[in-house]
Amino acid sequence: MWLRAVSGSDRPFEFTRLIESGDEVVVTYEATRPGGSRFRNTEVLTFSGDQIRRQEVYFGWNLD
């Protein structure tokens, strides 16, 4: 699934993993930096109802 980044960039990112377990969601996505190199990040989101209560972000896989 490709989505547009919401940080003001017009570069899309792709979800490669989306796992729901209880009140947590694990998402891995790939994107392209403005210079053209690609990267992959993973986030663990903890929800309370429909609101995010905690966000863990794991940076750093370069794909090039």
The first five atom37 places (N, CA, C, CB, O) and aatype in JSON, in Angstrom:
{
  "aatype": [12, 17, 10, 1, 0, 19, 15, 7, 15, 3, 1, 14, 13, 6, 13, 16, 1, 10, 9, 6, 15, 7, 3, 6, 19, 19, 19, 16, 18, 6, 0, 16, 1, 14, 7, 7, 15, 1, 13, 1, 2, 16, 6, 19, 10, 16, 13, 15, 7, 3, 5, 9, 1, 1, 5, 6, 19, 18, 13, 7, 17, 2, 10, 3],
  "atom_mask": [
    [1, 1, 1, 1, 1],
    [1, 1, 1, 1, 1],
    [1, 1, 1, 1, 1],
    [1, 1, 1, 1, 1],
    [1, 1, 1, 1, 1],
    [1, 1, 1, 1, 1],
    [1, 1, 1, 1, 1],
    [1, 1, 1, 0, 1],
    [1, 1, 1, 1, 1],
    [1, 1, 1, 1, 1],
    [1, 1, 1, 1, 1],
    [1, 1, 1, 1, 1],
    [1, 1, 1, 1, 1],
    [1, 1, 1, 1, 1],
    [1, 1, 1, 1, 1],
    [1, 1, 1, 1, 1],
    [1, 1, 1, 1, 1],
    [1, 1, 1, 1, 1],
    [1, 1, 1, 1, 1],
    [1, 1, 1, 1, 1],
    [1, 1, 1, 1, 1],
    [1, 1, 1, 0, 1],
    [1, 1, 1, 1, 1],
    [1, 1, 1, 1, 1],
    [1, 1, 1, 1, 1],
    [1, 1, 1, 1, 1],
    [1, 1, 1, 1, 1],
    [1, 1, 1, 1, 1],
    [1, 1, 1, 1, 1],
    [1, 1, 1, 1, 1],
    [1, 1, 1, 1, 1],
    [1, 1, 1, 1, 1],
    [1, 1, 1, 1, 1],
    [1, 1, 1, 1, 1],
    [1, 1, 1, 0, 1],
    [1, 1, 1, 0, 1],
    [1, 1, 1, 1, 1],
    [1, 1, 1, 1, 1],
    [1, 1, 1, 1, 1],
    [1, 1, 1, 1, 1],
    [1, 1, 1, 1, 1],
    [1, 1, 1, 1, 1],
    [1, 1, 1, 1, 1],
    [1, 1, 1, 1, 1],
    [1, 1, 1, 1, 1],
    [1, 1, 1, 1, 1],
    [1, 1, 1, 1, 1],
    [1, 1, 1, 1, 1],
    [1, 1, 1, 0, 1],
    [1, 1, 1, 1, 1],
    [1, 1, 1, 1, 1],
    [1, 1, 1, 1, 1],
    [1, 1, 1, 1, 1],
    [1, 1, 1, 1, 1],
    [1, 1, 1, 1, 1],
    [1, 1, 1, 1, 1],
    [1, 1, 1, 1, 1],
    [1, 1, 1, 1, 1],
    [1, 1, 1, 1, 1],
    [1, 1, 1, 0, 1],
    [1, 1, 1, 1, 1],
    [1, 1, 1, 1, 1],
    [1, 1, 1, 1, 1],
    [1, 1, 1, 1, 1]
  ],
  "atom_positions": [
    [[0.85, -1.16, 0.0], [0.0, 0.0, 0.0], [0.9, 1.23, 0.0], [-0.97, -0.01, 1.22], [1.75, 1.38, 0.88]],
    [[0.73, 2.11, -0.96], [1.5, 3.35, -1.03], [0.66, 4.49, -0.5], [1.95, 3.65, -2.49], [-0.53, 4.59, -0.8]],
    [[1.27, 5.34, 0.3], [0.61, 6.54, 0.82], [1.54, 7.72, 0.68], [0.19, 6.35, 2.3], [2.76, 7.56, 0.59]],
    [[0.98, 8.89, 0.66], [1.79, 10.1, 0.64], [2.17, 10.48, 2.06], [1.03, 11.26, -0.04], [1.35, 10.4, 2.97]],
    [[3.42, 10.88, 2.25], [3.87, 11.31, 3.57], [3.12, 12.56, 3.98], [5.41, 11.56, 3.58], [2.78, 13.39, 3.13]],
    [[2.84, 12.7, 5.26], [2.11, 13.86, 5.76], [3.04, 14.94, 6.29], [1.13, 13.44, 6.84], [2.57, 15.96, 6.8]],
    [[4.34, 14.75, 6.19], [5.29, 15.69, 6.76], [5.61, 16.84, 5.82], [6.56, 14.97, 7.14], [6.56, 17.59, 6.06]],
    [[4.84, 17.0, 4.75], [5.1, 18.07, 3.8], [5.85, 17.59, 2.58], [0.0, 0.0, 0.0], [5.98, 18.33, 1.61]],
    [[6.35, 16.38, 2.61], [7.04, 15.81, 1.46], [6.01, 15.26, 0.49], [8.03, 14.71, 1.9], [4.96, 14.78, 0.9]],
    [[6.33, 15.34, -0.8], [5.42, 14.76, -1.78], [5.85, 13.35, -2.17], [5.34, 15.65, -3.02], [5.3, 12.76, -3.1]],
    [[6.84, 12.81, -1.47], [7.32, 11.46, -1.77], [6.47, 10.42, -1.05], [8.81, 11.31, -1.36], [6.22, 10.54, 0.15]],
    [[6.03, 9.4, -1.79], [5.19, 8.37, -1.16], [6.0, 7.42, -0.29], [4.45, 7.58, -2.22], [7.22, 7.32, -0.44]],
    [[5.33, 6.75, 0.61], [5.95, 5.66, 1.36], [5.03, 4.45, 1.27], [6.21, 6.08, 2.85], [3.83, 4.58, 1.03]],
    [[5.61, 3.27, 1.46], [4.87, 2.02, 1.3], [4.88, 1.23, 2.6], [5.46, 1.19, 0.17], [5.94, 1.0, 3.18]],
    [[3.71, 0.82, 3.05], [3.62, -0.09, 4.2], [4.0, -1.49, 3.72], [2.18, -0.07, 4.83], [3.43, -2.0, 2.76]],
    [[4.96, -2.1, 4.39], [5.35, -3.46, 4.05], [4.91, -4.46, 5.11], [6.85, -3.54, 3.86], [4.91, -5.66, 4.86]],
    [[4.55, -3.97, 6.3], [4.09, -4.83, 7.39], [3.09, -4.03, 8.22], [5.29, -5.34, 8.28], [3.33, -2.88, 8.56]],
    [[1.98, -4.66, 8.54], [0.97, -4.03, 9.4], [0.35, -5.14, 10.23], [-0.12, -3.25, 8.55], [-0.39, -5.97, 9.72]],
    [[0.66, -5.15, 11.53], [0.22, -6.22, 12.42], [-0.51, -5.59, 13.61], [1.43, -7.09, 12.91], [0.01, -4.69, 14.26]],
    [[-1.71, -6.07, 13.88], [-2.49, -5.62, 15.04], [-2.49, -6.72, 16.08], [-3.95, -5.23, 14.63], [-2.76, -7.88, 15.78]],
    [[-2.17, -6.34, 17.32], [-2.18, -7.29, 18.42], [-2.69, -6.58, 19.66], [-0.76, -7.88, 18.67], [-1.98, -5.79, 20.28]],
    [[-3.92, -6.85, 20.02], [-4.52, -6.18, 21.18], [-4.63, -4.69, 20.93], [0.0, 0.0, 0.0], [-5.23, -4.27, 19.94]],
    [[-4.04, -3.89, 21.81], [-4.1, -2.43, 21.66], [-2.87, -1.88, 20.95], [-4.24, -1.77, 23.02], [-2.65, -0.67, 20.96]],
    [[-2.06, -2.75, 20.33], [-0.86, -2.31, 19.63], [-0.95, -2.61, 18.14], [0.39, -2.97, 20.24], [-1.58, -3.59, 17.71]],
    [[-0.3, -1.74, 17.36], [-0.15, -1.95, 15.92], [1.33, -1.78, 15.61], [-1.03, -0.95, 15.09], [1.96, -0.81, 16.03]],
    [[1.88, -2.74, 14.86], [3.26, -2.67, 14.4], [3.21, -2.39, 12.9], [4.07, -3.99, 14.71], [2.56, -3.12, 12.16]],
    [[3.89, -1.35, 12.47], [3.9, -0.99, 11.06], [5.34, -0.78, 10.6], [3.04, 0.28, 10.8], [6.12, -0.08, 11.25]],
    [[5.68, -1.39, 9.48], [6.98, -1.16, 8.84], [6.69, -0.51, 7.5], [7.79, -2.51, 8.67], [5.79, -0.92, 6.77]],
    [[7.48, 0.52, 7.17], [7.27, 1.23, 5.91], [8.6, 1.55, 5.27], [6.46, 2.51, 6.13], [9.62, 1.65, 5.94]],
    [[8.57, 1.71, 3.94], [9.74, 2.08, 3.16], [9.44, 3.4, 2.47], [10.11, 0.98, 2.13], [8.31, 3.67, 2.08]],
    [[10.48, 4.22, 2.33], [10.31, 5.53, 1.71], [11.61, 5.95, 1.03], [9.87, 6.58, 2.75], [12.65, 5.32, 1.2]],
    [[11.52, 7.02, 0.26], [12.66, 7.56, -0.46], [12.97, 8.95, 0.08], [12.39, 7.6, -1.98], [12.08, 9.8, 0.17]],
    [[14.23, 9.17, 0.43], [14.67, 10.49, 0.88], [14.74, 11.45, -0.32], [16.06, 10.4, 1.6], [14.79, 10.99, -1.46]],
    [[14.75, 12.76, -0.08], [14.84, 13.72, -1.17], [16.06, 13.49, -2.09], [14.9, 15.12, -0.61], [15.99, 13.78, -3.28]],
    [[17.15, 12.97, -1.54], [18.35, 12.7, -2.35], [18.26, 11.43, -3.17], [0.0, 0.0, 0.0], [19.15, 11.16, -3.98]],
    [[17.2, 10.64, -2.98], [16.99, 9.45, -3.78], [17.29, 8.14, -3.07], [0.0, 0.0, 0.0], [16.88, 7.08, -3.55]],
    [[17.99, 8.16, -1.92], [18.25, 6.91, -1.2], [16.97, 6.45, -0.5], [19.4, 7.1, -0.17], [16.1, 7.26, -0.16]],
    [[16.88, 5.14, -0.29], [15.68, 4.57, 0.32], [15.98, 4.06, 1.72], [15.12, 3.43, -0.55], [17.12, 3.71, 2.03]],
    [[14.95, 4.02, 2.57], [15.09, 3.55, 3.94], [13.84, 2.82, 4.38], [15.4, 4.72, 4.89], [12.78, 2.91, 3.74]],
    [[13.97, 2.1, 5.49], [12.85, 1.38, 6.09], [12.83, 1.68, 7.59], [12.95, -0.17, 5.83], [13.87, 1.64, 8.24]],
    [[11.66, 1.99, 8.13], [11.46, 2.21, 9.57], [10.34, 1.31, 10.07], [11.13, 3.7, 9.86], [9.49, 0.87, 9.3]],
    [[10.35, 1.04, 11.36], [9.27, 0.29, 12.01], [8.78, 1.1, 13.2], [9.74, -1.13, 12.45], [9.57, 1.68, 13.93]],
    [[7.46, 1.12, 13.38], [6.86, 1.82, 14.52], [5.92, 0.86, 15.25], [6.1, 3.09, 14.05], [5.25, 0.03, 14.64]],
    [[5.88, 1.01, 16.57], [4.91, 0.3, 17.4], [4.01, 1.36, 18.0], [5.62, -0.59, 18.52], [4.46, 2.22, 18.77]],
    [[2.74, 1.31, 17.67], [1.76, 2.28, 18.15], [0.85, 1.6, 19.17], [0.92, 2.88, 16.97], [0.31, 0.53, 18.9]],
    [[0.69, 2.22, 20.33], [-0.21, 1.71, 21.36], [-1.42, 2.63, 21.44], [0.5, 1.6, 22.76], [-1.28, 3.84, 21.56]],
    [[-2.59, 2.04, 21.36], [-3.84, 2.8, 21.32], [-4.62, 2.67, 22.62], [-4.7, 2.35, 20.15], [-4.52, 1.66, 23.33]],
    [[-5.39, 3.7, 22.92], [-6.42, 3.68, 23.95], [-7.68, 4.18, 23.25], [-6.03, 4.57, 25.23], [-7.84, 5.37, 23.01]],
    [[-8.56, 3.25, 22.94], [-9.71, 3.62, 22.1], [-9.2, 3.93, 20.7], [0.0, 0.0, 0.0], [-8.51, 3.12, 20.09]],
    [[-9.56, 5.11, 20.2], [-9.11, 5.49, 18.86], [-7.96, 6.5, 18.9], [-10.27, 6.06, 18.07], [-7.65, 7.11, 17.87]],
    [[-7.33, 6.69, 20.05], [-6.22, 7.64, 20.18], [-4.9, 6.91, 20.42], [-6.49, 8.62, 21.32], [-4.84, 5.92, 21.14]],
    [[-3.84, 7.43, 19.79], [-2.51, 6.89, 20.02], [-2.03, 7.37, 21.38], [-1.52, 7.32, 18.9], [-2.03, 8.58, 21.66]],
    [[-1.62, 6.45, 22.23], [-1.13, 6.77, 23.57], [0.39, 6.7, 23.67], [-1.76, 5.83, 24.59], [1.0, 7.39, 24.49]],
    [[1.0, 5.86, 22.82], [2.46, 5.73, 22.84], [2.93, 5.36, 21.44], [2.93, 4.66, 23.9], [2.25, 4.62, 20.72]],
    [[4.09, 5.89, 21.07], [4.66, 5.6, 19.76], [6.14, 5.31, 19.92], [4.43, 6.78, 18.78], [6.89, 6.15, 20.42]],
    [[6.57, 4.12, 19.52], [7.98, 3.75, 19.51], [8.41, 3.72, 18.04], [8.23, 2.35, 20.23], [7.75, 3.1, 17.22]],
    [[9.51, 4.39, 17.72], [9.99, 4.44, 16.35], [11.39, 3.87, 16.28], [9.96, 5.88, 15.81], [12.28, 4.28, 17.03]],
    [[11.58, 2.92, 15.38], [12.88, 2.3, 15.18], [13.37, 2.69, 13.78], [12.8, 0.73, 15.34], [12.83, 2.25, 12.77]],
    [[14.4, 3.53, 13.75], [14.95, 4.07, 12.51], [16.13, 3.24, 12.04], [15.37, 5.53, 12.71], [16.74, 2.51, 12.81]],
    [[16.45, 3.36, 10.75], [17.77, 3.01, 10.37], [18.08, 1.96, 9.35], [0.0, 0.0, 0.0], [19.26, 1.72, 9.11]],
    [[17.12, 1.31, 8.73], [17.5, 0.37, 7.69], [17.63, 1.13, 6.39], [16.46, -0.78, 7.56], [16.65, 1.64, 5.85]],
    [[18.85, 1.2, 5.88], [19.06, 1.76, 4.54], [18.84, 0.66, 3.52], [20.5, 2.38, 4.4], [19.31, -0.47, 3.71]],
    [[18.15, 0.97, 2.46], [17.82, -0.04, 1.45], [18.74, 0.02, 0.25], [16.39, 0.13, 1.0], [18.66, -0.84, -0.62]],
    [[19.6, 0.99, 0.18], [20.51, 1.13, -0.97], [21.85, 0.51, -0.69], [20.69, 2.59, -1.35], [22.73, 0.54, -1.54]]
  ]
}
